Amino acid sequence: MNLHAIRAIYLFELARTWRTLLQSIVSPVLSTSLYFVVFGSAIGSRMAQVDGVSYAAFIVPGLIMLSLLTESISNASFGIYFPRFTGTIYEILSAPISAMEIVAGYVGAAATKSIILGLIILITARLFVPFEIAHPLWMAAFLVLTAVTFSLFGFIIGVWADGFERLQIVPMLIVTPLTFLGGSFYSISMLPPVWRQITLFNPVVYLVSGFRWSFYGVSDVGVGVSLGMTVAFMAACLAVIAWIFKTGYRLKA
């Protein structure tokens, strides 16, 4: 394995984060803080507990997951799209680097940035509401697994997109609505039976549920199911990426 190539891509992508610190870190943290103020303080003070957890604390995992999903996709999709846009992707493809090493560099950097952002939001949330993490190791595992999985998904979007506008279509019109409807701000047990069954087709439900379990030991679906769904989605993303490099889809055209 060419570790020097992976390191070069990884550090180059991380360096872009520090050049755009306001957009990459500060803006998402401020946006999430507003959610804590509106939902946690204003609305949470008028709501009873959810599954034995105060509402302000209950929404913490969901808000972290919302930022983690959108930023993972955004970071990875822009990271691979920009070399395609400028034409420098051909230099990378012609270099003695395997597809696995290219993906490891870009996805690793995108996931690292998302994990850093998630930890910053976690620390920021502690300033607004007191909460405890029941299973910190599982919390870290879900955080890393989700960041890597959706960075792989973002890599696919970056290859598929043929313009900057398309980079925003999936995160804005699909992922964000699914996250809001996936139990980020409520427990799906509060829904009528019919809507509860429909909600189970939303893959984000399993991510939020598993992540919330690592905090408070409560979940809408089994932890094993949440973990299995995440791993299955990661495997599907890896299969698509393998096909992309095998066929050269939108990379060699």
SULRAWO-V224865 format. One record per pair of residues at least 24 apart in sequence whose ideal C-beta (glycine too) atoms are under 8 Angstrom apart, sorted by the first residue. I is the first residue (numbers start at 1). GAP is how many residues later the second one is. Records with the same first field share a line. If there is no record, write none. Layout:
BEGIN
I: GAP + GAP
END
This chain:
BEGIN
1: 97 + 99 + 100
2: 94 + 95 + 96 + 99
5: 90 + 91 + 92 + 96 + 97 + 100
6: 95 + 98 + 99 + 102
7: 98
8: 97
9: 83 + 92 + 93 + 96 + 97 + 100
10: 94 + 95 + 98 + 99 + 102
11: 98
12: 97
13: 62 + 66 + 92 + 93 + 96 + 97 + 100
14: 95 + 98 + 99
16: 63
17: 58 + 96
24: 51 + 89 + 93
25: 91 + 92 + 95
28: 39 + 42 + 43 + 89 + 93
29: 88 + 91 + 92 + 95
31: 36
32: 31 + 32 + 34 + 35 + 89 + 92 + 93
33: 91 + 95
35: 24 + 28
36: 27 + 88 + 89 + 92 + 93
37: 91
39: 146
40: 88 + 89
41: 87
44: 85
50: 136 + 137 + 140
51: 136 + 138 + 165 + 167
52: 164 + 166
53: 163 + 165
54: 75
56: 72 + 73
57: 72 + 73 + 74 + 158 + 159
58: 129 + 154 + 158
59: 125 + 126
60: 62 + 65 + 69 + 71 + 155
61: 147 + 150 + 151 + 153 + 154
62: 117 + 120 + 121 + 122 + 123 + 146 + 150
63: 58 + 62 + 121
64: 54 + 57 + 58 + 61 + 79 + 147
65: 81 + 114 + 119 + 139 + 142 + 143 + 146
66: 110 + 113 + 114 + 118
67: 50 + 51 + 54
68: 46 + 47 + 49 + 50 + 75 + 78 + 79 + 82
69: 77 + 81 + 106 + 110 + 135 + 138
70: 101 + 105 + 106 + 109
71: 42 + 43 + 46
72: 38 + 39 + 42 + 74 + 75 + 77 + 78 + 79 + 81 + 82
73: 77 + 78 + 80 + 81 + 84 + 97 + 98 + 102
74: 80 + 93 + 97
75: 34 + 35 + 38 + 39 + 76 + 79
76: 30 + 31 + 34 + 35 + 74 + 75 + 76 + 77 + 78 + 79 + 81 + 82
77: 77 + 78 + 80 + 81 + 84 + 90
78: 80 + 89
79: 27 + 30 + 31 + 75 + 76 + 79
80: 26 + 75 + 78 + 79
81: 77 + 78 + 80 + 83 + 86
84: 74 + 75 + 166 + 167
89: 162
93: 158 + 159
99: 142 + 143 + 146
102: 143
103: 49 + 52 + 138
106: 49
107: 41 + 44 + 45 + 48
110: 37 + 41 + 44 + 45
111: 33 + 36 + 37 + 40
112: 35
114: 33 + 36 + 37
115: 28 + 29 + 32
118: 25 + 29
119: 24
131: 84 + 85
132: 83 + 84
133: 81 + 82
134: 80 + 81 + 82 + 83
135: 78 + 79 + 80 + 82
136: 78
138: 75 + 76 + 85
139: 72 + 75 + 76
141: 73
142: 65 + 68 + 69 + 72 + 84 + 85 + 88
143: 68
145: 82 + 85 + 86 + 89
146: 61 + 65 + 84
148: 86
149: 81 + 84 + 85 + 88
152: 82 + 85 + 86 + 89
153: 80 + 84
155: 82 + 86
156: 81 + 84 + 85 + 88
159: 85 + 90 + 91 + 92
160: 90
162: 88
175: 29
178: 24 + 25 + 26
179: 25 + 29
182: 25 + 26
183: 25 + 26 + 29 + 37
184: 24
187: 33
188: 32
189: 31
203: 26 + 30
206: 24
END
